Amino acid sequence: MSRRIALASDHAAYAMKAELAEWLRGLGHDVLDLGTNGPDSVDYPDYGYKLGTAIAQGEAEIGVALCGSGIGISIAVNRIPAARCALVSEPLSASLARQHNDANVIALGARLIGTEMAKACITAFLETPFLGGRHAGRVDKLSQTQRTPV
């Protein structure tokens, strides 16, 4: 099933992003490349916000966020209430992020995992459906801007 997938990275992950974009296009997906596209230093929050906003505005249904560790860009993506970004480094976490959290963005650390592991994570993420059920109410709480402590 072809999907519209947005990709964004900082300078530390631009090479991996380019390789993943080509791979995803080869699988028949429509790829929205939000940058960056070179080794010049950029600020990962700018690209994380850009990706989260693209998801929130319906420009893409799934996102792939990359930076050196995946941590910074995942934090930035999650500042956008409609985006649910999970930092993963192996396929099981990618599957659980979809099953239990209805994550719509996956974050990967280009300095921590190789391209083949990134592909395995993305494949698991794309192939796994959200389970709904008892998880749906929890996911709804993630998008609330006002939170009530328990």
C-alpha positions as CSV (number, residue, x, y, z in Angstrom):
1,M,0.0,0.0,0.0
2,S,1.5,3.3,-1.1
3,R,1.6,6.1,1.5
4,R,2.7,9.7,1.7
5,I,5.7,9.8,4.0
6,A,7.5,12.9,5.1
7,L,11.2,12.8,6.0
8,A,13.2,15.4,7.8
9,S,16.7,15.4,9.3
10,D,19.5,17.6,10.5
11,H,23.0,17.7,9.1
12,A,24.1,14.6,11.0
13,A,21.5,12.4,9.3
14,Y,21.1,14.0,5.8
15,A,22.9,11.2,4.0
16,M,20.8,8.5,5.7
17,K,17.7,10.5,4.9
18,A,18.6,10.7,1.3
19,E,19.2,6.9,1.1
20,L,15.9,6.2,2.9
21,A,14.0,8.5,0.7
22,E,15.3,6.7,-2.4
23,W,14.5,3.3,-0.9
24,L,10.9,4.4,0.1
25,R,10.3,5.8,-3.4
26,G,11.5,2.5,-4.8
27,L,8.9,0.8,-2.7
28,G,6.2,3.0,-4.4
29,H,5.7,5.5,-1.6
30,D,5.2,9.2,-2.2
31,V,8.1,10.9,-0.3
32,L,7.9,14.5,1.0
33,D,11.5,15.5,1.7
34,L,11.6,18.4,4.2
35,G,15.4,18.8,4.3
36,T,18.1,19.4,5.3
37,N,20.1,18.4,2.2
38,G,23.7,18.8,3.1
39,P,26.4,18.7,5.8
40,D,26.2,22.4,6.8
41,S,25.1,22.6,10.5
42,V,21.4,23.3,11.1
43,D,19.2,23.2,14.1
44,Y,17.3,19.9,14.5
45,P,14.2,21.6,16.2
46,D,13.5,23.5,12.9
47,Y,13.2,20.3,11.0
48,G,11.4,18.5,13.8
49,Y,8.8,21.2,13.9
50,K,8.5,21.2,10.1
51,L,7.9,17.5,10.1
52,G,5.4,17.6,13.0
53,T,3.5,20.4,11.2
54,A,3.4,18.5,8.0
55,I,1.8,15.6,9.8
56,A,-0.7,17.8,11.7
57,Q,-1.7,19.6,8.4
58,G,-2.3,16.3,6.6
59,E,0.6,16.8,4.1
60,A,1.8,13.3,5.0
61,E,0.3,10.5,7.0
62,I,3.6,9.1,8.3
63,G,6.9,10.7,9.1
64,V,10.5,9.7,9.5
65,A,12.6,12.1,11.7
66,L,16.4,11.7,11.8
67,C,19.2,13.4,13.7
68,G,22.5,12.1,15.2
69,S,20.9,10.4,18.1
70,G,17.2,10.8,17.2
71,I,16.5,12.3,20.6
72,G,16.5,16.0,19.8
73,I,14.4,15.8,16.7
74,S,11.9,13.4,18.4
75,I,11.4,16.0,21.2
76,A,10.8,18.7,18.6
77,V,8.3,16.7,16.6
78,N,6.4,15.9,19.8
79,R,5.9,19.6,20.5
80,I,3.2,19.5,17.8
81,P,0.1,18.1,19.5
82,A,-1.1,16.1,16.5
83,A,2.2,14.4,16.0
84,R,3.1,11.3,18.0
85,C,6.8,10.5,17.5
86,A,8.6,7.5,18.9
87,L,12.3,7.2,19.0
88,V,13.3,3.6,18.2
89,S,16.4,1.6,17.3
90,E,15.0,-1.8,16.5
91,P,11.9,-3.2,14.8
92,L,10.0,-4.4,17.9
93,S,9.9,-0.9,19.4
94,A,8.8,0.4,16.0
95,S,5.9,-2.1,16.0
96,L,4.9,-1.4,19.6
97,A,4.9,2.4,18.8
98,R,2.2,1.7,16.2
99,Q,0.3,-0.9,18.0
100,H,0.0,0.8,21.4
101,N,0.7,4.5,20.8
102,D,-0.6,5.0,17.2
103,A,2.6,6.8,16.5
104,N,2.6,8.6,13.2
105,V,6.3,9.5,13.2
106,I,9.3,7.4,13.8
107,A,12.6,8.9,15.0
108,L,16.0,7.3,14.3
109,G,19.5,8.1,15.3
110,A,21.8,8.1,12.3
111,R,24.9,7.9,14.4
112,L,23.6,5.0,16.4
113,I,22.1,2.6,13.9
114,G,22.9,1.7,10.3
115,T,20.8,2.2,7.2
116,E,19.7,-1.5,7.1
117,M,18.5,-1.3,10.7
118,A,16.7,1.9,9.9
119,K,15.0,0.2,7.0
120,A,13.9,-2.7,9.2
121,C,12.5,-0.2,11.7
122,I,10.6,1.7,9.1
123,T,9.3,-1.5,7.5
124,A,8.0,-2.7,10.9
125,F,6.4,0.7,11.5
126,L,4.7,0.8,8.2
127,E,3.4,-2.8,8.4
128,T,1.9,-2.6,11.9
129,P,-1.6,-1.3,12.5
130,F,-2.8,0.5,15.6
131,L,-4.7,-1.9,17.9
132,G,-7.2,0.6,19.2
133,G,-9.3,-0.8,22.0
134,R,-7.9,0.0,25.4
135,H,-5.1,2.0,23.8
136,A,-7.4,4.5,22.0
137,G,-8.3,6.5,25.2
138,R,-4.7,6.8,26.1
139,V,-3.7,8.0,22.7
140,D,-6.5,10.6,22.8
141,K,-4.9,12.0,26.0
142,L,-1.6,12.5,24.2
143,S,-3.2,15.2,21.9
144,Q,-4.9,17.1,24.7
145,T,-3.3,20.5,25.3
146,Q,-4.8,20.7,28.8
147,R,-3.8,17.9,31.1
148,T,-5.3,17.0,34.5
149,P,-2.9,15.3,36.9
150,V,-4.0,11.9,38.3
